Amino acid sequence: MELKRVVVTGLGALTPLGNTVPEYWNALLAGTSGANLITRFDASKFKTKFACELKGFNIEDHLERKEARKMDPYTHYAMVVVKEAIQDAGLDLEKINRDRVGVIWGSGIGGLYTFQEECFNFAKGDGTPRFNPFFIPKMIADIASGYISIQYGFRGPNYTTVSACASSNNAIIDACTYIRLGKADVFVTGGSEAAITEAGVGGFNALKALSENNENFATASRPFDQTRDGFVLGEGGGCLILESYEHAVARGAKIYAEVIGGGMSADAYHITAPHPEGLGALNVMRAALSDANIDPTEIDYINVHGTSTPLGDIQEAKAIQGVFGEHAYNLNISSTKSMTGHLLGAAGAIEAIATILAVKNDIIPPTINFVNADPELDPKLNFTFNKAQQRTVRIGMSNTFGFGGHNTSAIFRKME
């Protein structure tokens, strides 16, 4: 069976750096930090008092208040980025076969805000169970994909991927596979997350996963810097419109890039810590290269998972050297989490967008906030520190890894 080619025709983004794809991309290239003190709730008693929140975002600018109240913020973010991506792709919903349009959406946590608020309200009461009738539908992690399909009448395959921080990259790879196999013409895919809540920050603090550098919050997300002390929590969403090449060409769509491969693996080691030799990361990159049927030397850029955690950054860098050998020194590597923070289940989607735009525009977004070299990292690796770099980018790779040992890697090629 000959597999169909898969291309990206539309993008949507809602991030701590900007509320549209152009705003997000321009801020990445400028090396902008999205971190600030938390405004969503009083964080004065928390170990971490800062995060990468959305700025200037009001859901009532996008949805009617009555409809918005039925949704958790993670679904709000999904609806907004999907609308931008569909418009960007120029999809005429009256001319496409909506039986062959699917939705695969990723979220690591789903409706955490809703779950927290309902439990808080119950705890404040007299013990009588009085819950919002929308409590469960707002909270469950699959509801965003359901809302997307209902809004647009997409009747193809529809589900949610939940693999912690790998969730939306998982969704992209799954959507690509369905199109390759001819089971759909178009997929709306990506992910969203809204975990900047008391429960989210408190829970990650208890895990000792978050940076506690409150004095220097704007530069606290510092992947590969020796002084890194944990990730910075972010929020938002990203959407990609994937199509079969034939479908895109037939309707005269613009094409950002081709999706040529994807890999998945498991660390099978620990619920939160990476494999000490980076085995899962090494295996997933090899799997993606094999799926794309390309040589490692053909990769120009890797948007790494790079969360700014002491262990994770080192293991990923070692895995890159294990996969690419001497070619690792020819690569540009960058962690855009240094600017956006970590969007958990939405990270893969917004980082895939950054990778696609790097491929399209031949420019690498930087890893910001680097000052102190880590002696455990090879100084010959090019982490694109502090400033964007122009170069030809024919093929880019995007890595995302999640608690539970879930690893994903997607590969995008320039359309020529």
N, C-alpha and C positions, 0 to 999 in steps of 0.2 A: 504493500500500500504506500503510495506516495503521499508524504505529509505536505500539508498546505503551508505556505509562508505566512507569517504573522507580522503585522506592522502596527505602529502606534500612530493614531490620527488625531487624538484630542487629549488635552491635559487640563487638570483643575487642581488648584492648591489653596489651602487655608493654613497658614503657618504663623509662628511667632515673629517672622520677619516680614510678612505681608499677606494680604487677604486675596490675592490673585497670583497666577503664575508669573506674570511680568514683575510684579512687586517682589515676589519671593526670589526670583532669579537675579534681579538687579542687586538685592540686598546681599545675596550670597557672594556675588562677584566683588562687592564693596567690602566684604569681611565684617558684616554687621553682627553684633551680639544681640540675641533676642531675650537675654536674661534681665530680670528686674525683680524687685521685692514683690512678694505675693500680694495681690489686691483682692483676690476672690474670697478670702476669709482672713481672720486674725491669726497670723502665724507666729505671733510673738513668743509663744511657749514651745514651738517646735524647734528641733535641732537645725532644720533647714528652713530658712525664711524667704527663699527666693525660688523662682521658676521661670520658664519661658512661656508666658501666657500670650494668648492672642491679644492684639491691640486694635481698638476701634471697631470691634465686631459687635453687631447687634442683630440677633436672628430675626427680629421683626422688620429688618430691612430686606429680608429674603422670603419670609413665610408669614402668613397671617397669624396673629397672636393665638387664636383658637387652635389652629393646627400645631403651632410650635409647642403649646402646653401639653400636647399628647406625646411629645418626644423628649428623650434624654439629650443633653448637649452633644453626645457622640453621634447621634443621628442627625442633629442640626448640621454638624460639620459635614457629614456625608452628603446631605441633600444639597448643600451649597457647592461643594466641589464637583459633584456630578453635573449640576446645571452648567457650571463653567466649562467642563470638559465636553459635554454634548454640544454646546454652542461653538466651542473651539473646533470640534470635529466637523461642524456643518452637517450634522445628521438631520435629514428630513424625515421625521417620524411617520409621515404619511406615505412615504415612498419605500421605506425599508420593510422587510418582513419581520415583524416583531416577535413572531414565533421562533425566530432564529437569532434573537438577541438575548444574551444571558447576563446575569449579575453574580459576581463572586466578590464578596466584600470581607475585609479582614478587620478584626478588633481583638486586642489581647484581653480586654476586660469587659467591654460593653458599657452598660449603664450604671457605672459606679456611683455617679452623683445621685441618681434616682434611688438606688438601693440605700445609700447613706441617709438621704433625707427622709425616706419612709421609716427607717429604723429609728432615726432621731425623733421623729414625730411620735412614734409609738412609745418610745421611752419617756417622753415628756407627759404622756397621757395618764389615764387612771388604770391602765392595764386592759381596757376593752379594745379589742382589735378593730381599729378603724383605718383601713388602708385605701389609698386611691385606686379606683378600678383599673387605671392605666399602669399601676405599679409594675406588674409582671411584663406586659407588652413594652413598656418603656425601658425596662432593665435588660432584657435578654439580648445576648450578643448578636443574634441573627436578625434582629428586627430592622436594622438599617437596610440590609439587602432586600427585605420584604417591602419596605417603604419605597425604595428606589424603583422596584419593578411595578408597584401599584401606581406610582406617580406617572410613569412613562408607558405603561402597558407592555413591558418586556416579559415575554412568556417563555423564554428559554431557560436553561439550567439556572438555578438560583439557590445559593447557600452562602454560609460564612465560614471562613477559616479562622481557627483560634489556635495559634502556636506562639503565644506570648509576643515578644518583639519581632518575631519572624512572620507574623500573621499576614500583613498586606503583601509582602514579597511572595509568600505562599499563594495568596490569591492570584497574583499576577501570573505566576508560573502555571497554576491550575487552569486559568483562563486561556493562556497560550496553548496548553495541551488540548483543550476542547476544540479550539479553532483548527489546530494542526490536524486533528482527527476528523475534521469535517462535521462536527456535531453542532456547530453554530457559525454564523457569519461575523457576529460582533459581540464583544463582551465589554461591559462596564465593570471595571475592577479597580481595586485600591484598598484604602482603609481609613479609619478615623478613630480617635481616642480622646477622651475628656477626663483625665485622671488627676487634674490639679484640684484636689479636694482634701479635706482633713484626713479622710481614710487613705487616700492615695499617698500623700506626703508622709503621714504618720506610719503607714505600713512599710514604705520603702526606707524610711529612717530606721525602723526597727530591724530591717535587714542589713543596715549599714551600707546601703547601695548608693545613697545620694551624697553629693558633695555637701559639706557643711561649711564651706568657705564664705560665710555671710559677709565678711568684711570686703571681699573682692568678688561679689556675685557676678559682675559683668564679664569677668574673665575666668569664672570657676570651671566652665566646661573647657578643658584644656587637654584633649587627647594627645598622647605620646609625650607630654611634658612630664618630667620627673616628679613634679609636685602635684600631679592629679590626685584627687581624693574621692572620686565617685561621679556619677552622672548627674545632669541637671534635667529635671522633669519638664517636658514640653507637652503641647496639646495641638490638635488640629486634624487635618486630613489631606489626602491626595487621591486623585482619580486619574486613571488612564483609560482611554478608549482604544481597545485592541480590535483589529479587523483582519480577516484574511486579505492577503495582498490583492487577490482578484476582485473582491468586493470593494475594496478601497479604490482601486483603479477604475472600476466600472462606474463609480459615482463621482469620479474626478476629485477625490479627497487629497488634501495635502498630507504628506507623510513625514513624521518627525524622524523615525528610525525603525529598523527591523528588530524584532525580538528573535534572537537566533538560538538561545539555549537557556536552560534553567536546571539547577541541581538542588537536591535536598539530602540532608544527612542528619544523624543523631550523634551527640557526644557519647551517650550511654555511660555517663560518668557521675554527674552530680546535678541536683535540681537547680542550682544557681551558678556554681563556679564552672568556668570553661575547662575543657580537658587540658591537663598540664603541658602536653606537647602540641596542643592545638590540632589534635587529630580530626575532630569534627569539622573544623574550618578548612583544613587541608583537603579532606574528602569531598566536601561540598563544592569547593572550587574546581577540583578535578572532575567531579560529576558534571558540572555546568559546562566545562570545556569539552568534555566528551559528547554531551548532548548537542552542543553547537558545532561539533566536528571541526574544531579549529585547534591550531597549535598554541601553546601558552605564549609564544613570542608574538602572536597577533594582537594580544591585549595591550592597549595603550594607557588605560586609566582604570583604577579601582576606587569606587566610593565605598570605603570600608565601614564596618559596623562601628568601630572606634568610639566607644561610649565615654571614654575618659575614666575608666576604672583601672586600678593598678594591675590586675591580672589580665583582664580581657584584651587590652591594647597590645600587651607583649605577645600573648599567644597568637593573635591574629597576624601580627607582623612576622612572627616565626613561621606561621603557616604559609604566608605569601612567599617567603623565601624557599620553603620546602616545595611549593608547587612550581614556582617560576625560575628557580635557580639564578643564574647570572642575569637573566632577563629582568629580574626584580629591580635591578638598578636602572633599567630603562623606563620603568613605569612611573607615572604620576599616581600618587596615593593621596587621598584626602578624606577627612571626616567632617562632613557638613554638620554633624551634631555639635561641633564646637560653636556653631552659630544658632542652630534651632533648638538645642537641647535634644532630649530623647523623647520622641513621640510614641514610644512603646509600639503598640500594634499598627500605628500609622507610619512608623519610621520608614519601612520598606517602600511605601508608596511615594513619599516626598523625596526620598533619596533616589529612587528610580527616575523620578522627574529630573532631579539634578544631573544624574548620569546621562539621561537622554539629551538634555540641553547642552551638556559638555560635548557629547558626540556631534550634535548638530552644529554647534557654534565654534568648535575647536578652541575651547578655553576651559581650564580646570579651576573650579572654585577652591578656595584655600582651606587649610586647617588653621584656624586662628588661635590666639592666646598662647602660642609657644614661646617660652623664654629659656627654660632649663632643659638641657639635653639629658636623656635617660641613658645611662651607661649600658643598660641591658638591650638597647635597640641599636641596630647597625646604622651608623651615621651616614652610610652611603645610600640608604633608602631615601627617596624623594617624597616627603610627606606634604609637599606644597605648603610649607609653613608661611602663614601670615599674609600672603599676597597671591591673588589669582595668577595663573600662568597660561600664556598662549602656547598652543602646540597642536599639531594635527592629532585628532582623536578619531580614529576609524572605528575602534571597538572599545566599549566600556563595560565594566562589570560592577554590579551592586550587591554587596553582602549584607545580610541581616541575620542575627542570631538571637535566640530567645531562651528565657528560663525554661528548664526542662531538657535543655540540650538540643533544641531545634535549630537547625542551620539551613539557610537558603542562600542561593546565589543566582542572579539573573544576568544575562548578557545581551547587550544592545549594539547593533551595527549601523553605521551611517548608510543612508540610502544614496546611491550614486548613479 
